[in-house]
């Protein structure tokens, strides 16, 4: 069993999100580090809006070249502390 915080989020994604290019020159790939940096820049508002913006930004960086094999699932949880 893994202890979890009372509130958090888990994002699962296919490799289509990280294998995209990082600009129109096509030289660099986004990779996990680039994805994490992008996630840090996106406002954490509504979870659905967060995922939509993440996909929009990665597709823009990739100049809309690859649109296959791209899926994102975000699971959020908020637990109430047990009464004392």
C-alpha positions as CSV (number, residue, x, y, z in Angstrom):
1,X,0.0,0.0,0.0
2,X,1.2,3.5,-0.9
3,X,0.1,6.3,1.4
4,X,-1.4,9.2,-0.5
5,X,-1.9,12.8,0.5
6,X,-5.4,14.0,1.3
7,X,-5.5,15.8,-2.0
8,X,-3.6,15.2,-5.2
9,X,-3.6,14.3,-8.8
10,X,-2.2,11.6,-11.0
11,X,-1.6,12.2,-14.7
12,X,-1.2,9.2,-17.1
13,X,-0.3,9.7,-20.7
14,X,0.8,7.9,-23.8
15,X,4.2,8.4,-25.4
16,X,2.6,10.5,-28.1
17,X,2.6,13.4,-25.7
18,X,6.4,13.3,-25.0
19,X,7.7,12.2,-28.4
20,X,6.5,15.3,-30.2
21,X,9.0,17.9,-31.4
22,X,9.5,21.2,-29.6
23,X,9.2,23.6,-32.5
24,X,9.0,23.9,-36.3
25,X,12.7,23.0,-36.8
26,X,11.9,19.4,-35.8
27,X,15.3,19.0,-34.0
28,X,14.4,18.5,-30.4
29,X,11.8,16.3,-28.7
30,X,9.7,17.4,-25.8
31,X,10.5,14.4,-23.6
32,X,9.5,13.9,-20.0
33,X,11.6,16.9,-18.7
34,X,10.0,19.2,-21.2
35,X,6.5,17.9,-20.4
36,X,7.1,18.5,-16.7
37,X,8.3,22.0,-17.3
38,X,5.2,22.6,-19.5
39,X,2.9,21.2,-16.8
40,X,4.5,23.6,-14.2
41,X,3.7,26.6,-16.5
42,X,0.0,25.7,-17.1
43,X,-2.4,27.1,-14.5
44,X,-3.9,24.4,-12.3
45,X,-7.5,25.6,-12.7
46,X,-10.2,23.1,-13.6
47,X,-8.6,19.6,-14.2
48,X,-10.4,19.2,-17.6
49,X,-9.2,22.6,-18.7
50,X,-5.7,21.8,-17.5
51,X,-5.5,18.6,-19.6
52,X,-7.0,20.4,-22.7
53,X,-4.4,23.2,-22.4
54,X,-1.6,20.6,-22.0
55,X,-2.6,18.8,-25.2
56,X,-3.1,22.1,-27.0
57,X,0.4,23.4,-26.0
58,X,2.2,20.1,-26.8
59,X,0.5,20.0,-30.2
60,X,1.4,23.6,-30.9
61,X,5.1,22.9,-30.0
62,X,4.9,19.9,-32.3
63,X,3.5,22.1,-35.1
64,X,0.6,19.7,-35.3
65,X,2.8,17.1,-37.1
66,X,1.8,14.0,-35.1
67,X,-1.7,13.7,-33.7
68,X,-1.8,9.9,-33.3
69,X,-1.1,8.0,-30.1
70,X,-1.9,10.9,-27.8
71,X,-4.0,10.2,-24.8
72,X,-4.1,11.8,-21.3
73,X,-5.9,10.7,-18.2
74,X,-5.9,12.8,-15.0
75,X,-7.2,11.5,-11.8
76,X,-7.8,14.0,-9.0
77,X,-8.9,13.2,-5.4
78,X,-9.8,15.3,-2.4
79,X,-10.4,13.5,0.9
80,X,-11.8,15.1,3.9
81,X,-9.8,14.5,7.1
82,X,-11.5,12.1,9.5
83,X,-13.3,13.9,12.4
84,X,-11.3,14.0,15.6
